[in-house]
Amino acid sequence: MLESSLTLYKLIVLYLLKKVNFPLTNAQISEFILEQGYTTYFHLQEAFHELVDSHLISTETRRNTTYYNLTVDGENTLNYFSNLIPDVIRQEADSYLKENKYELRNEFATRSDYYQNGEDYLVRCEVLENNAHLIDLSLTVPTEEAARAIASHWKKKSQDIYAYLMKELL
């Protein structure tokens, strides 16, 4: 693989992260780049690895999902080298983000996680809007199975639960 190709893949990743105001997952970025046929999965993972190692993007992992954020150095690098991204790729990226922005944001904005807290498990469920919490709910449950079930159902049920709480509390 040519170094210029790897550079282009890195710039595409930086471009996607700059165009949104929330983190994207490896899967979300990969979906765009791989569906467009720009590269293979393994070359893309190499690009991610090099971007993280050079501190152009940062990561946050929750359960089995890694979220990527653009760093200041990444934004500066993109500003300097953005002219290397062909216009057609920019247009395809912009179109992808426009068509999928709600789903992409919702995946980050509605999140849940759990961890062991003594003999019990603490489940934290959140809904964010513009990086502000609409709801931040923590529940203590007796088993990991219960914690896993609550965490996995949160995305699907969060809107109903939020609406219920607002109705009952107002």
Order of alpha helices (4+ residues) and beta strands (2+ residues): alpha-beta-alpha-alpha-beta-beta-alpha-alpha-beta-beta-beta-alpha
